[in-house]
Amino acid sequence: MSQESPDDRLHLSDLSINNFRGIDHLSISRLGHVTLLAGRNGIGKTTVLDAIRVYAARGRPVVLTGLLENREEFTVATDEDGDEVLFPDISALFHGREAQHNVVFSIGSSDERDRLGIEISIMERLSMDGKKRIFMDTFTDSKGISVKITFRNRERFIPWNMLVRDFNFNRIQLRRLQRELFDDDDDEWPSAIECESLGPGLPSNTDMVRFWDRIALTDGEILLVQALELILGNTVNRIAVIGDDGPRVGKTGRRIIVRLPGDPTPVPLKSLGDGAIRLFGVALALANSRNGFLLIDEAENGIHYSVQRDFWRMILRTAHKDNVQVVATTHSWDCVKGFARAATEFEDAEGVLVRLERDDDGMRAIEYSEKELRIAAEQGIEVR
């Protein structure tokens, strides 16, 4: 496995996480084009993926609130009418769920200059004009919560109480307002890195159609055919999207259909089984992640053990070709074994296996060299 070329640099060549969710401190000294995080359930693998999402977004509040909403982590506040309202609980992103003043969680590389920091501060009522003022005016007291975001010697302050009152649970308005608050003078803030996520469940029709629209009639379609052929074992003639946008009576919405050889009638992708849906979803996400991150949670889900090596070959090959940095998790030995075999065979993209475990000192990463991967693959030594 060769090292990346100077023109093919990784977004993160190593990873340091501090004070984020269930992770007090974690250091991984080497990431590859494709990194597989192994470890038992509940060890914190998904938390590592969440941390990378926050880093890729450069701390943008749309991603922070999205992580909290997905886990229904809310807190209660009182608006100016005395009514209780819910909004995302920022303290849930801090280790021990304690978001105290001047306590920072940080995510990034071992180089502190490339590390994102987020902390909480209590601010007096701000003298803001226009749209920004209304967020602080929703509270009855004179103080509110501010999120301070620092990255590459820059800092931003975000009024976290923006989610209350009229904007509570109205995600469309919320996302627009978050972008307006954060992206004013956005030329001063580093751009986000494209980052797509999959799993642990199967991708929805909505997600697959969204991915499809970006790569239809491009070389990305070839990857989708190859992915389906891994599990169907025969040639796929055509793939298409049919249906109408929007929920309407008697309409099923847009969906994927597949034309198989010898069958005059296309069949729905979802009729081909979970394995086909999972492989297709991964291929779609890969094709949409060029020059960015792809995060795959529980990569083994839906993938038969006999297909694992070819599955990882597809990921390694595409990650190298399209400069995608893939970070995936698993607790399956079959998945680890398939990854090890594919990674030792593929010379262009670097595949890295990391096992996460906990001891009295917290979480630690055990990293496997290329030689150790080859031995594990050849002798069936379990390293999950």
C-alpha positions as CSV (number, residue, x, y, z in Angstrom):
1,M,0.0,0.0,0.0
2,S,1.6,3.2,-1.1
3,Q,1.6,6.5,0.7
4,E,-0.6,9.3,-0.8
5,S,1.1,11.5,-3.3
6,P,1.6,15.3,-2.6
7,D,-1.3,16.1,-4.9
8,D,-3.6,13.6,-3.2
9,R,-3.4,14.7,0.4
10,L,-5.9,13.5,3.0
11,H,-8.2,15.9,4.8
12,L,-7.1,14.3,8.0
13,S,-3.9,12.2,8.1
14,D,-4.3,11.7,11.9
15,L,-7.1,12.4,14.4
16,S,-7.2,13.9,17.9
17,I,-10.5,14.2,19.8
18,N,-10.9,15.8,23.2
19,N,-13.9,16.3,25.5
20,F,-16.4,15.3,22.9
21,R,-19.5,13.2,23.9
22,G,-18.3,9.9,25.4
23,I,-14.6,10.6,24.5
24,D,-12.4,12.3,27.1
25,H,-9.4,11.9,24.8
26,L,-8.6,9.8,21.8
27,S,-5.5,10.0,19.5
28,I,-5.2,8.0,16.2
29,S,-1.8,8.6,14.8
30,R,-2.6,7.5,11.2
31,L,-5.6,7.6,9.0
32,G,-5.7,6.3,5.4
33,H,-7.7,6.8,2.3
34,V,-9.9,4.2,3.9
35,T,-9.9,3.7,7.7
36,L,-11.8,0.9,9.4
37,L,-12.6,1.4,13.1
38,A,-13.2,-2.0,14.8
39,G,-14.4,-2.5,18.3
40,R,-17.2,-3.9,20.4
41,N,-20.7,-2.3,20.4
42,G,-20.9,0.8,22.6
43,I,-17.2,1.5,22.6
44,G,-17.6,4.9,20.9
45,K,-17.0,4.2,17.2
46,T,-20.0,6.2,16.1
47,T,-18.9,9.1,18.2
48,V,-15.7,9.2,16.2
49,L,-17.7,9.5,13.0
50,D,-19.8,12.3,14.6
51,A,-16.6,14.1,15.5
52,I,-15.3,13.9,11.9
53,R,-18.7,15.3,10.7
54,V,-18.3,18.3,13.0
55,Y,-14.7,18.9,11.8
56,A,-15.6,18.6,8.2
57,A,-18.4,21.2,8.7
58,R,-15.9,23.5,10.4
59,G,-18.3,23.7,13.4
60,R,-21.3,25.0,11.5
61,P,-24.4,25.0,13.7
62,V,-26.5,23.2,11.1
63,V,-24.4,20.1,11.8
64,L,-24.2,20.6,15.5
65,T,-28.0,20.9,15.9
66,G,-28.5,18.0,13.4
67,L,-26.5,15.6,15.6
68,L,-28.5,16.6,18.7
69,E,-31.9,16.4,16.9
70,N,-31.1,12.9,15.6
71,R,-30.6,11.6,19.1
72,E,-33.5,13.7,20.5
73,E,-31.1,15.6,22.9
74,F,-33.2,18.6,23.9
75,T,-33.4,20.9,26.8
76,V,-36.2,23.1,28.1
77,A,-36.3,26.9,28.1
78,T,-38.9,29.5,28.8
79,D,-39.9,32.1,26.2
80,E,-41.2,35.6,26.8
81,D,-44.7,34.3,27.2
82,G,-43.7,32.0,30.0
83,D,-44.2,28.9,27.8
84,E,-41.8,26.0,27.9
85,V,-40.0,25.2,24.6
86,L,-37.5,22.7,23.6
87,F,-34.3,23.3,21.8
88,P,-31.1,21.2,21.1
89,D,-29.1,20.7,24.2
90,I,-25.5,21.8,23.3
91,S,-24.2,20.4,26.6
92,A,-24.8,16.9,25.2
93,L,-21.9,17.3,22.8
94,F,-19.4,17.8,25.7
95,H,-17.8,14.9,27.6
96,G,-20.0,14.2,30.7
97,R,-22.7,16.4,29.2
98,E,-21.2,19.4,31.0
99,A,-20.9,22.5,28.9
100,Q,-19.3,24.8,31.4
101,H,-18.0,28.2,30.6
102,N,-14.5,28.0,29.0
103,V,-14.7,24.2,28.7
104,V,-13.6,23.3,25.2
105,F,-14.1,20.2,23.0
106,S,-11.7,19.9,20.2
107,I,-11.5,17.9,17.0
108,G,-8.8,17.8,14.3
109,S,-5.2,16.7,13.7
110,S,-2.3,16.5,16.1
111,D,-1.3,20.0,14.8
112,E,-3.2,22.4,17.0
113,R,-3.4,24.9,14.2
114,D,-5.7,22.5,12.4
115,R,-7.9,21.7,15.3
116,L,-11.5,22.9,15.7
117,G,-12.5,24.1,19.1
118,I,-16.0,24.7,20.5
119,E,-16.9,26.2,23.8
120,I,-19.8,27.7,25.7
121,S,-20.0,31.2,27.2
122,I,-22.8,33.1,28.8
123,M,-23.2,36.5,27.1
124,E,-25.1,39.6,28.1
125,R,-27.8,40.7,25.8
126,L,-26.1,41.6,22.5
127,S,-26.5,44.9,20.7
128,M,-27.4,43.4,17.4
129,D,-29.3,44.9,14.5
130,G,-32.0,43.3,12.4
131,K,-32.4,39.6,12.1
132,K,-29.8,38.7,14.7
133,R,-31.4,40.7,17.6
134,I,-34.6,38.6,17.6
135,F,-32.8,35.5,18.9
136,M,-31.7,37.1,22.1
137,D,-35.1,38.9,22.6
138,T,-36.9,35.5,22.9
139,F,-35.7,35.1,26.5
140,T,-37.1,36.7,29.5
141,D,-33.8,37.2,31.3
142,S,-30.8,39.3,30.1
143,K,-28.4,36.5,29.4
144,G,-28.2,33.8,26.8
145,I,-25.9,31.0,25.6
146,S,-23.3,31.7,23.1
147,V,-21.2,29.0,21.2
148,K,-17.7,30.1,20.5
149,I,-16.1,28.3,17.5
150,T,-12.4,28.6,16.8
151,F,-10.4,27.3,13.8
152,R,-7.1,28.2,12.2
153,N,-6.7,31.4,14.3
154,R,-10.3,32.6,13.6
155,E,-13.3,32.6,15.9
156,R,-17.1,32.9,15.5
157,F,-19.8,33.5,18.1
158,I,-23.2,31.9,17.6
159,P,-26.3,32.8,19.8
160,W,-27.4,29.2,20.6
161,N,-30.9,30.3,21.8
162,M,-31.9,30.9,18.2
163,L,-34.0,27.7,18.2
164,V,-36.8,28.8,20.6
165,R,-40.3,30.2,20.1
166,D,-41.4,30.5,16.5
167,F,-38.5,28.4,15.2
168,N,-38.9,25.5,17.5
169,F,-39.0,22.3,15.5
170,N,-39.4,24.2,12.2
171,R,-36.4,22.8,10.6
172,I,-36.7,24.6,7.3
173,Q,-36.7,28.0,9.0
174,L,-34.0,26.9,11.5
175,R,-31.6,25.8,8.8
176,R,-32.0,29.1,6.9
177,L,-31.5,31.2,10.0
178,Q,-28.5,29.2,11.1
179,R,-26.9,29.7,7.7
180,E,-27.7,33.4,7.8
181,L,-26.1,33.8,11.2
182,F,-23.0,31.8,10.5
183,D,-22.4,32.5,6.9
184,D,-22.4,36.3,7.0
185,D,-18.9,37.3,5.9
186,D,-18.3,33.6,5.3
187,D,-15.2,34.4,3.1
188,E,-13.5,34.9,6.5
189,W,-14.3,31.3,7.6
190,P,-12.7,28.1,6.1
191,S,-15.0,26.3,3.7
192,A,-16.7,23.1,4.8
193,I,-15.5,19.8,3.4
194,E,-18.0,17.6,1.6
195,C,-19.1,14.9,4.0
196,E,-21.7,12.2,3.4
197,S,-22.8,9.7,6.0
198,L,-24.4,6.2,5.7
199,G,-25.8,3.7,8.2
200,P,-26.2,1.9,10.3
201,G,-29.6,1.3,8.7
202,L,-30.4,1.1,5.0
203,P,-30.5,4.3,2.9
204,S,-33.9,5.8,2.3
205,N,-35.4,6.4,-1.2
206,T,-35.1,10.1,-0.5
207,D,-31.3,9.8,0.1
208,M,-30.7,7.5,-2.8
209,V,-32.6,9.7,-5.3
210,R,-30.8,12.8,-4.0
211,F,-27.5,11.0,-4.6
212,W,-28.7,9.8,-8.0
213,D,-29.6,13.2,-9.2
214,R,-26.0,14.4,-8.7
215,I,-24.3,11.6,-10.7
216,A,-26.9,10.6,-13.4
217,L,-25.4,10.3,-16.9
218,T,-21.9,10.3,-15.5
219,D,-19.2,7.7,-14.9
220,G,-20.7,7.3,-11.5
221,E,-23.4,5.1,-13.0
222,I,-20.8,2.5,-13.9
223,L,-19.8,2.2,-10.2
224,L,-23.5,1.5,-9.3
225,V,-23.8,-1.3,-11.9
226,Q,-20.6,-2.9,-10.6
227,A,-21.8,-2.6,-7.0
228,L,-25.1,-4.5,-7.8
229,E,-23.2,-7.1,-9.7
230,L,-21.2,-8.0,-6.6
231,I,-24.3,-9.4,-5.0
232,L,-26.6,-10.3,-7.9
233,G,-24.0,-12.3,-9.6
234,N,-25.2,-11.4,-13.1
235,T,-25.2,-8.4,-15.5
236,V,-27.3,-5.4,-14.7
237,N,-28.6,-3.9,-17.9
238,R,-29.9,-0.6,-16.8
239,I,-30.6,1.5,-13.7
240,A,-33.1,4.3,-13.6
241,V,-35.3,6.5,-11.3
242,I,-39.0,6.7,-11.9
243,G,-41.9,8.4,-10.1
244,D,-43.0,11.9,-9.2
245,D,-41.7,14.3,-6.6
246,G,-43.8,15.0,-3.5
247,P,-46.3,12.9,-1.6
248,R,-49.6,12.6,-3.5
249,V,-52.5,10.2,-3.3
250,G,-51.8,7.1,-5.4
251,K,-48.2,8.1,-5.9
252,T,-45.2,6.3,-4.3
253,G,-42.6,9.0,-5.0
254,R,-39.4,8.7,-6.9
255,R,-37.6,5.3,-6.6
256,I,-34.8,3.2,-8.1
257,I,-35.6,0.5,-10.6
258,V,-33.2,-2.1,-12.1
259,R,-33.4,-3.9,-15.5
260,L,-32.0,-7.4,-15.2
261,P,-31.0,-9.6,-18.2
262,G,-33.8,-11.9,-19.5
263,D,-36.4,-9.9,-17.6
264,P,-38.5,-7.6,-19.8
265,T,-39.9,-5.7,-16.8
266,P,-37.6,-3.6,-14.5
267,V,-37.8,-4.5,-10.8
268,P,-37.6,-2.1,-7.8
269,L,-34.2,-2.0,-6.2
270,K,-35.9,-2.7,-2.8
271,S,-37.2,-6.0,-4.1
272,L,-33.6,-7.2,-4.5
273,G,-32.9,-7.5,-0.8
274,D,-31.0,-5.6,1.9
275,G,-27.6,-6.5,0.5
276,A,-28.4,-4.9,-2.9
277,I,-29.8,-1.8,-1.3
278,R,-26.7,-1.4,1.0
279,L,-24.2,-1.9,-1.8
280,F,-26.1,0.4,-4.1
281,G,-26.3,3.0,-1.3
282,V,-22.5,2.8,-0.6
283,A,-21.7,3.1,-4.3
284,L,-24.0,6.1,-4.6
285,A,-22.5,7.8,-1.6
286,L,-18.9,7.1,-2.9
287,A,-19.8,8.7,-6.2
288,N,-21.1,11.8,-4.4
289,S,-18.1,12.2,-2.0
290,R,-15.4,13.2,-4.5
291,N,-12.6,15.2,-2.7
292,G,-14.5,14.8,0.6
293,F,-15.3,12.4,3.4
294,L,-17.6,9.4,3.5
295,L,-18.6,8.0,6.9
296,I,-20.1,4.5,7.0
297,D,-21.5,3.3,10.3
298,E,-21.6,-0.5,10.8
299,A,-20.2,-1.2,7.3
300,E,-21.0,-4.9,7.6
301,N,-24.8,-4.4,7.7
302,G,-26.5,-6.2,4.8
303,I,-23.2,-7.4,3.2
304,H,-22.8,-11.2,3.1
305,Y,-19.4,-12.4,4.4
306,S,-18.6,-13.9,0.9
307,V,-18.8,-10.4,-0.6
308,Q,-16.8,-8.5,2.0
309,R,-13.4,-8.6,0.1
310,D,-14.9,-7.4,-3.2
311,F,-16.9,-4.8,-1.3
312,W,-13.8,-3.3,0.2
313,R,-11.9,-3.5,-3.1
314,M,-14.7,-1.3,-4.6
315,I,-14.3,1.2,-1.8
316,L,-10.5,1.3,-1.9
317,R,-10.4,1.6,-5.7
318,T,-13.0,4.4,-5.8
319,A,-11.5,6.2,-2.8
320,H,-8.2,6.4,-4.6
321,K,-9.6,7.4,-8.0
322,D,-12.0,10.1,-6.6
323,N,-9.9,11.2,-3.6
324,V,-12.5,10.2,-1.1
325,Q,-11.4,9.8,2.5
326,V,-13.6,7.0,3.9
327,V,-13.9,6.2,7.6
328,A,-16.1,3.2,8.5
329,T,-16.9,1.3,11.7
330,T,-17.6,-2.4,12.3
331,H,-17.8,-5.0,15.1
332,S,-17.8,-7.9,12.6
333,W,-14.8,-10.2,12.2
334,D,-15.9,-11.1,8.6
335,C,-15.9,-7.4,7.8
336,V,-12.4,-6.9,9.3
337,K,-11.1,-10.0,7.5
338,G,-12.5,-8.9,4.1
339,F,-11.0,-5.4,4.7
340,A,-7.6,-6.8,5.6
341,R,-7.5,-9.0,2.5
342,A,-8.5,-6.1,0.2
343,A,-6.2,-3.6,1.8
344,T,-3.1,-5.8,1.4
345,E,-3.9,-6.5,-2.2
346,F,-4.6,-2.9,-3.2
347,E,-1.4,-0.9,-3.7
348,D,-2.6,2.6,-4.6
349,A,-4.9,3.6,-1.7
350,E,-3.8,3.2,1.9
351,G,-6.1,1.1,4.0
352,V,-5.7,1.5,7.8
353,L,-7.3,-0.8,10.5
354,V,-7.7,0.7,14.0
355,R,-9.2,-1.2,17.0
356,L,-10.8,1.0,19.6
357,E,-10.9,-0.2,23.2
358,R,-11.3,1.2,26.7
359,D,-9.4,0.8,29.9
360,D,-9.1,2.7,33.2
361,D,-7.5,5.6,31.4
362,G,-10.3,5.9,28.8
363,M,-10.4,5.1,25.1
364,R,-7.3,4.2,23.2
365,A,-6.6,3.2,19.6
366,I,-4.6,0.2,18.6
367,E,-3.3,0.7,15.0
368,Y,-2.3,-2.2,12.7
369,S,0.6,-2.0,10.3
370,E,0.5,-3.3,6.8
371,K,2.4,-6.4,7.9
372,E,0.0,-7.1,10.8
373,L,-2.9,-6.7,8.4
374,R,-1.4,-9.2,6.0
375,I,-0.7,-11.7,8.8
376,A,-4.3,-11.3,10.1
377,A,-5.7,-11.8,6.6
378,E,-3.5,-14.9,5.9
379,Q,-3.8,-16.6,9.2
380,G,-7.3,-15.6,10.2
381,I,-6.1,-13.9,13.4
382,E,-9.1,-12.0,14.9
383,V,-8.3,-8.4,15.6
384,R,-11.8,-6.8,16.0
